Amino acid sequence: MTGPEPIDVAPLGAPSTKASLSSALGVAVAGLVANGLNLIVTVVLARILPSHNHNAAYGAFAQMVGLYVVVSLPGSAIAIAVVRRSSWWLSRRGNAELEAWRRTSSILAVKALAIFAVVALAASPLIGAALGGRSWIAVFVTMLAAGSWVAIAVERAFLQSCRRYRPLAVNFLLEGGARTTAVLAGAAVWGVTGAVTGILLAELATWANAWRSAAKAVPAPARSAPGSPPTGEIGGDLVASIIAFGMLALLQYVDVFLVGRLYAAGSGRYAAIAVVAKTLVYVAIVLSYYLLPEASIGHREGSHARRQLGVVLALYVVPCALLLGVASLAPRSLLGIVYRSGLLGASGSLVTLIGAMALLGVSFLLSTYLLARGVRLVAAWLVIGAVGAIIAVSSAHGLWEGTAMRDLEAQAVIAAGLAVGTVFVLASRRKS
């Protein structure tokens, strides 16, 4: 009995270095533009939110953004599971089965969002009260927007799996543009509630575009192949990814949380350097949109996607080097571009914290690579690392220099462990 014939489906096969660089760069630029627009919105909102009790209004919006991030967290984990399952079908030329599963998954996402909306409606008054008497309407709309983003992540995962990077980049740009327009317009009309309503409307428009693009993503949808995916794989991928991304989110903000708790009087000045330093993590997140499918497809085909991993890490080094260079020469001037002089007191720790966040970005990319290959021990290592980081950073008692240095040390240990794991995987000859 002969083995399977060579795969000739368009989306599969290792791309050239030039193609890898072009695809990764296109997704990265689109994602960074979208994130840049979100940053601009945050700054502009400080001017257009109601002038009466302005600080409370801006604080309330910050809380809604935090709630959005927490509720939307499962989206990244679901993307891992969807990409891995999709790449399983594609590597076996089961395009018809993948298309059927895509349709089922899209319908399931709609049903899940409807159920979530009912739960969110019931929980919103309680959450609003816990957040200091915030509007339950604003809380409900924010949660609904976050749930919509999870549904978007499902559709984007199909685009990633099929290497449809151009429509993925367009979807990023649409989200950034729609959010900018809708949030600012909503805030001008209805304050914080209007701003989060703008987020919801933008996400719904983004979801519709992602769904249309995903519906055209699967190549040769009539082509079928026998077989069934491994039982329990998607559930295991989902659990490991949720834990891993939860720990990465905690590692991103552990220093900010602890400084706020242990040295509240200096938390604002530390937050100023944190906002600048943590931009590197967002760069890593955007680059992971390209790395995830490439690593998963490579694993299914029995390769390691070394070229794609190398391209992503090389692209990531550039903003890290630029930000570190500028911060080393003029940290106070760099902060002064955004913040008033009263928030520049922690500028001496900026370079250290940028180094820590640069390492966290590396950890994010390596975790994505390993999870895409089904290495679930990543989750356990990140749990250990997060606990260690909390203990280490707490020992600085909230002081800026000590906090940044302990964070740097913890992030270095975590990144080193993931690097060792990645080296072992790259050296392995095992085929998928």
C-alpha positions as CSV (number, residue, x, y, z in Angstrom):
1,M,0.0,0.0,0.0
2,T,1.5,3.3,-1.0
3,G,1.7,6.4,1.2
4,P,-0.2,9.6,0.6
5,E,0.7,11.5,-2.5
6,P,2.6,14.8,-2.1
7,I,0.5,17.7,-0.9
8,D,-0.2,20.2,-3.6
9,V,-2.7,22.4,-1.9
10,A,-1.8,26.0,-2.5
11,P,-1.7,27.2,1.2
12,L,0.8,24.5,2.2
13,G,4.5,24.1,1.6
14,A,7.3,26.1,3.1
15,P,7.4,29.7,1.7
16,S,10.6,31.3,0.7
17,T,12.4,33.7,2.9
18,K,11.2,36.6,0.8
19,A,7.6,35.4,0.9
20,S,7.9,34.8,4.7
21,L,9.3,38.3,5.3
22,S,6.6,39.9,3.1
23,S,3.7,38.1,4.8
24,A,5.0,38.7,8.3
25,L,5.8,42.3,7.6
26,G,2.4,43.0,6.0
27,V,0.5,41.5,9.0
28,A,2.8,43.3,11.5
29,V,2.4,46.7,9.9
30,A,-1.4,46.4,9.7
31,G,-1.6,45.2,13.3
32,L,0.7,48.0,14.6
33,V,-1.3,50.6,12.7
34,A,-4.5,49.3,14.3
35,N,-2.9,49.3,17.8
36,G,-1.4,52.8,17.1
37,L,-4.9,54.1,16.3
38,N,-6.2,52.6,19.6
39,L,-3.4,54.5,21.5
40,I,-4.4,57.7,19.8
41,V,-8.0,57.1,20.8
42,T,-7.0,56.7,24.4
43,V,-5.1,60.0,24.4
44,V,-7.8,61.9,22.6
45,L,-10.5,60.6,24.9
46,A,-8.7,62.4,27.7
47,R,-9.9,65.6,26.0
48,I,-13.4,64.9,24.8
49,L,-14.9,63.0,27.7
50,P,-17.3,65.1,29.9
51,S,-15.4,67.9,31.6
52,H,-17.5,67.6,34.8
53,N,-15.9,64.9,37.0
54,H,-13.5,64.3,34.2
55,N,-11.0,62.2,36.2
56,A,-13.8,59.8,37.2
57,A,-15.0,59.4,33.6
58,Y,-11.5,58.7,32.3
59,G,-10.9,56.2,35.1
60,A,-14.2,54.5,34.3
61,F,-13.2,54.1,30.7
62,A,-9.8,52.6,31.8
63,Q,-11.8,50.1,33.9
64,M,-13.9,49.2,30.9
65,V,-10.8,48.6,28.8
66,G,-9.4,46.4,31.5
67,L,-12.7,44.4,31.6
68,Y,-12.6,44.1,27.8
69,V,-9.1,42.6,27.9
70,V,-9.9,40.1,30.6
71,V,-13.2,38.9,29.0
72,S,-11.6,38.6,25.5
73,L,-8.6,36.6,26.8
74,P,-9.9,33.2,25.7
75,G,-9.9,34.4,22.0
76,S,-6.1,33.9,21.7
77,A,-6.3,30.4,23.2
78,I,-9.2,29.5,20.9
79,A,-7.1,30.7,17.9
80,I,-4.4,28.2,18.8
81,A,-6.9,25.3,18.9
82,V,-8.6,26.3,15.7
83,V,-5.3,26.8,13.8
84,R,-4.0,23.4,15.0
85,R,-7.2,21.6,14.0
86,S,-7.4,23.4,10.6
87,S,-3.8,22.6,9.8
88,W,-4.5,18.9,10.6
89,W,-7.1,18.8,7.8
90,L,-5.1,20.9,5.4
91,S,-2.0,18.7,5.7
92,R,-4.2,15.7,4.7
93,R,-6.0,17.6,1.9
94,G,-9.2,17.3,3.8
95,N,-10.4,20.7,2.6
96,A,-14.1,19.7,2.3
97,E,-14.0,18.5,6.0
98,L,-12.2,21.7,7.0
99,E,-14.9,23.9,5.3
100,A,-17.7,21.9,6.9
101,W,-16.0,22.4,10.3
102,R,-15.4,26.1,9.6
103,R,-19.1,26.6,9.0
104,T,-20.0,24.6,12.1
105,S,-17.5,26.6,14.2
106,S,-19.0,29.9,12.9
107,I,-22.5,28.9,13.8
108,L,-21.3,27.7,17.2
109,A,-19.6,31.1,17.8
110,V,-22.9,32.9,17.2
111,K,-24.8,30.6,19.6
112,A,-22.0,30.9,22.2
113,L,-22.1,34.7,21.9
114,A,-25.9,34.7,22.3
115,I,-25.7,32.6,25.5
116,F,-22.8,34.8,26.8
117,A,-24.9,37.9,26.2
118,V,-27.6,36.6,28.5
119,V,-25.0,35.8,31.2
120,A,-23.4,39.2,30.8
121,L,-26.8,40.9,31.1
122,A,-27.4,39.2,34.4
123,A,-23.9,39.8,35.7
124,S,-23.4,43.4,34.6
125,P,-25.1,45.1,37.6
126,L,-23.0,43.1,40.0
127,I,-19.8,43.8,38.1
128,G,-20.7,47.5,37.8
129,A,-21.1,47.7,41.5
130,A,-17.8,45.9,42.2
131,L,-16.0,48.4,40.0
132,G,-17.2,51.3,42.1
133,G,-20.8,51.9,40.9
134,R,-20.2,51.9,37.1
135,S,-23.1,51.9,34.7
136,W,-24.4,48.4,34.2
137,I,-25.1,49.4,30.6
138,A,-21.5,50.3,30.0
139,V,-20.4,47.0,31.6
140,F,-22.8,45.0,29.5
141,V,-21.8,46.6,26.2
142,T,-18.1,46.2,27.1
143,M,-18.6,42.5,27.8
144,L,-20.5,42.0,24.6
145,A,-17.8,43.7,22.6
146,A,-15.2,41.4,24.2
147,G,-17.3,38.4,23.4
148,S,-17.5,39.6,19.8
149,W,-13.7,39.8,19.6
150,V,-13.5,36.2,20.7
151,A,-15.8,35.3,17.7
152,I,-13.5,37.4,15.5
153,A,-10.6,35.4,16.7
154,V,-12.3,32.2,15.4
155,E,-12.7,33.7,11.9
156,R,-9.2,35.1,11.9
157,A,-7.8,31.7,12.9
158,F,-9.2,30.3,9.6
159,L,-7.5,33.1,7.7
160,Q,-4.3,32.3,9.5
161,S,-4.6,28.6,8.9
162,C,-5.1,29.1,5.1
163,R,-2.3,31.7,5.0
164,R,-4.7,34.4,3.8
165,Y,-2.5,37.1,5.2
166,R,-3.7,40.0,3.0
167,P,-7.4,39.8,4.1
168,L,-6.1,39.3,7.7
169,A,-4.2,42.6,7.4
170,V,-7.2,44.3,5.9
171,N,-9.3,43.1,8.8
172,F,-6.8,44.6,11.3
173,L,-6.9,47.9,9.5
174,L,-10.7,47.8,9.4
175,E,-10.9,47.2,13.1
176,G,-8.5,50.0,13.9
177,G,-10.3,52.5,11.7
178,A,-13.8,51.6,12.8
179,R,-12.8,51.7,16.5
180,T,-11.2,55.2,16.1
181,T,-14.3,56.6,14.4
182,A,-17.0,54.9,16.5
183,V,-15.3,55.3,19.9
184,L,-14.6,59.0,19.5
185,A,-18.1,59.7,18.1
186,G,-19.7,57.7,20.8
187,A,-17.7,59.4,23.6
188,A,-18.7,62.8,22.3
189,V,-22.4,61.9,22.3
190,W,-22.7,59.7,25.4
191,G,-19.5,59.8,27.4
192,V,-18.0,56.5,28.6
193,T,-21.1,54.4,27.6
194,G,-21.0,55.9,24.2
195,A,-17.3,55.1,23.9
196,V,-17.7,51.4,24.7
197,T,-20.7,51.3,22.5
198,G,-18.4,52.4,19.7
199,I,-16.1,49.5,20.5
200,L,-19.0,47.1,20.2
201,L,-20.1,48.5,16.8
202,A,-16.5,48.4,15.5
203,E,-16.1,44.8,16.6
204,L,-19.4,43.8,14.9
205,A,-18.2,45.4,11.7
206,T,-14.9,43.6,12.0
207,W,-16.6,40.3,12.7
208,A,-18.7,40.6,9.6
209,N,-15.6,41.3,7.5
210,A,-13.7,38.5,9.0
211,W,-16.6,36.1,8.5
212,R,-16.8,37.0,4.8
213,S,-13.1,36.6,4.3
214,A,-13.0,33.3,6.1
215,A,-15.8,32.0,4.0
216,K,-13.5,32.3,1.0
217,A,-10.4,31.1,2.7
218,V,-10.4,27.4,2.4
219,P,-8.8,26.4,-0.9
220,A,-10.4,23.8,-3.2
221,P,-13.3,23.1,-0.7
222,A,-14.5,20.2,-2.8
223,R,-11.4,18.2,-2.1
224,S,-12.0,15.5,0.5
225,A,-9.9,13.1,2.5
226,P,-10.7,10.3,4.9
227,G,-9.7,10.2,8.6
228,S,-10.6,11.8,11.9
229,P,-8.7,14.3,14.0
230,P,-7.1,13.0,17.2
231,T,-9.6,12.6,20.0
232,G,-9.2,15.2,22.7
233,E,-6.5,17.2,21.0
234,I,-8.5,20.4,20.5
235,G,-9.6,20.3,24.2
236,G,-6.0,19.8,25.4
237,D,-4.8,22.6,23.1
238,L,-7.5,24.9,24.4
239,V,-6.8,24.3,28.1
240,A,-3.0,24.6,27.7
241,S,-3.3,27.8,25.6
242,I,-5.7,29.5,28.1
243,I,-3.4,28.8,31.0
244,A,-0.3,29.9,29.0
245,F,-1.8,33.2,27.7
246,G,-3.3,33.9,31.1
247,M,0.2,33.6,32.6
248,L,1.7,35.8,29.9
249,A,-0.9,38.5,30.6
250,L,-0.1,38.3,34.3
251,L,3.6,38.6,33.5
252,Q,2.9,41.7,31.4
253,Y,1.2,43.5,34.3
254,V,2.6,41.9,37.5
255,D,5.0,44.8,38.1
256,V,2.2,47.4,37.6
257,F,-0.2,45.6,39.9
258,L,2.5,45.2,42.7
259,V,3.7,48.8,42.5
260,G,0.2,50.0,42.7
261,R,-0.4,47.8,45.8
262,L,3.0,48.4,47.6
263,Y,3.8,52.0,46.6
264,A,0.6,53.6,45.6
265,A,2.0,57.1,45.8
266,G,4.6,56.3,43.0
267,S,2.4,54.1,40.9
268,G,1.5,56.9,38.3
269,R,5.2,57.5,37.5
270,Y,5.9,53.8,37.2
271,A,2.9,53.4,35.0
272,A,4.4,56.0,32.7
273,I,7.5,53.9,32.0
274,A,5.4,50.8,31.9
275,V,3.2,52.1,29.1
276,V,6.2,52.9,26.9
277,A,8.0,49.6,27.7
278,K,5.0,47.3,27.1
279,T,4.5,48.5,23.6
280,L,7.1,45.8,22.7
281,V,4.8,43.1,23.9
282,Y,2.1,44.3,21.4
283,V,4.6,44.1,18.6
284,A,5.2,40.5,19.6
285,I,1.5,39.8,19.7
286,V,1.0,41.1,16.2
287,L,4.0,39.1,14.8
288,S,2.5,35.9,16.4
289,Y,-0.5,36.2,14.0
290,Y,2.0,35.1,11.3
291,L,4.1,32.7,13.4
292,L,1.2,30.7,14.7
293,P,-0.1,29.2,11.5
294,E,3.4,28.8,10.0
295,A,4.5,26.8,13.0
296,S,1.4,24.7,13.1
297,I,1.4,23.9,9.4
298,G,5.1,23.1,9.6
299,H,4.5,20.7,12.5
300,R,1.7,18.9,10.6
301,E,4.0,18.5,7.6
302,G,6.9,17.2,9.7
303,S,9.1,20.3,9.5
304,H,10.0,22.9,12.0
305,A,9.2,26.3,10.3
306,R,12.8,27.4,11.2
307,R,12.8,30.1,8.5
308,Q,9.5,31.6,9.6
309,L,10.6,31.6,13.3
310,G,13.9,33.2,12.3
311,V,12.1,35.9,10.2
312,V,9.7,36.8,13.1
313,L,12.5,37.0,15.7
314,A,14.6,39.1,13.3
315,L,11.7,41.5,12.8
316,Y,11.1,41.7,16.5
317,V,14.7,42.6,17.2
318,V,14.4,45.9,15.2
319,P,11.8,47.7,17.4
320,C,13.5,46.3,20.5
321,A,16.9,47.7,19.5
322,L,15.4,51.1,18.5
323,L,13.5,51.6,21.7
324,L,16.4,50.5,23.9
325,G,18.7,52.8,21.9
326,V,16.5,55.9,22.3
327,A,15.7,55.1,25.9
328,S,19.4,54.7,26.7
329,L,20.3,58.1,25.3
330,A,17.4,60.2,26.5
331,P,14.9,58.3,28.7
332,R,13.4,61.5,30.2
333,S,13.0,63.1,26.8
334,L,11.3,60.0,25.4
335,L,8.8,59.9,28.2
336,G,8.3,63.7,27.9
337,I,6.8,63.3,24.5
338,V,3.7,61.8,26.0
339,Y,3.6,62.7,29.7
340,R,3.8,65.9,31.8
341,S,6.9,66.5,33.9
342,G,5.2,65.2,37.1
343,L,5.1,61.7,35.7
344,L,8.8,61.5,34.6
345,G,10.3,60.5,38.0
346,A,10.8,56.9,37.1
347,S,12.6,57.5,33.9
348,G,15.9,56.2,35.3
349,S,14.3,52.7,35.3
350,L,13.0,52.9,31.7
351,V,15.8,51.0,30.0
352,T,15.7,48.2,32.6
353,L,11.9,47.8,32.1
354,I,12.2,47.9,28.3
355,G,14.7,45.1,28.6
356,A,12.3,43.1,30.7
357,M,9.4,43.6,28.2
358,A,11.6,42.8,25.3
359,L,12.3,39.4,26.9
360,L,8.6,39.0,27.6
361,G,7.9,39.5,23.9
362,V,10.4,36.8,23.1
363,S,8.6,34.5,25.6
364,F,5.3,35.3,23.9
365,L,6.7,34.4,20.4
366,L,8.4,31.2,21.6
367,S,5.3,30.2,23.6
368,T,3.2,30.7,20.5
369,Y,5.6,28.6,18.4
370,L,5.7,25.7,20.9
371,L,1.9,25.7,21.5
372,A,1.4,25.7,17.8
373,R,3.4,22.5,17.7
374,G,1.4,20.9,20.6
375,V,4.0,21.4,23.3
376,R,1.7,21.8,26.3
377,L,4.4,21.8,28.9
378,V,4.8,25.5,28.0
379,A,1.8,26.2,30.2
380,A,3.3,24.6,33.2
381,W,6.6,26.5,32.8
382,L,4.8,29.8,32.5
383,V,2.8,29.0,35.7
384,I,6.1,28.4,37.5
385,G,7.6,31.5,36.0
386,A,4.6,33.7,36.9
387,V,4.8,32.6,40.5
388,G,8.5,33.2,40.6
389,A,8.0,36.7,39.1
390,I,5.4,37.6,41.7
391,I,7.8,36.6,44.5
392,A,10.8,38.3,42.9
393,V,9.0,41.6,42.1
394,S,7.3,41.7,45.5
395,S,10.7,41.7,47.1
396,A,11.4,45.2,45.7
397,H,8.5,46.6,47.9
398,G,7.2,48.7,45.0
399,L,10.4,50.8,44.5
400,W,10.9,51.6,40.9
401,E,14.5,50.6,40.3
402,G,14.2,47.4,42.3
403,T,10.9,46.4,40.7
404,A,12.2,46.9,37.1
405,M,15.4,45.0,37.9
406,R,13.6,42.0,39.6
407,D,11.2,42.0,36.6
408,L,14.1,41.9,34.2
409,E,15.7,39.0,36.1
410,A,12.4,37.0,36.2
411,Q,11.7,37.6,32.5
412,A,15.2,36.5,31.6
413,V,14.8,33.2,33.5
414,I,11.4,32.5,31.8
415,A,12.6,33.4,28.3
416,A,15.7,31.2,28.8
417,G,13.6,28.2,29.7
418,L,11.4,28.7,26.6
419,A,14.5,29.1,24.5
420,V,15.9,25.8,25.7
421,G,12.6,24.1,25.0
422,T,12.6,25.6,21.5
423,V,16.2,24.5,20.8
424,F,15.2,20.9,21.8
425,V,12.2,21.1,19.4
426,L,14.2,22.5,16.6
427,A,16.9,19.7,17.1
428,S,14.2,17.0,17.1
429,R,13.9,14.8,14.0
430,R,10.4,13.6,15.0
431,K,7.8,14.0,12.2
432,S,4.2,14.9,12.9
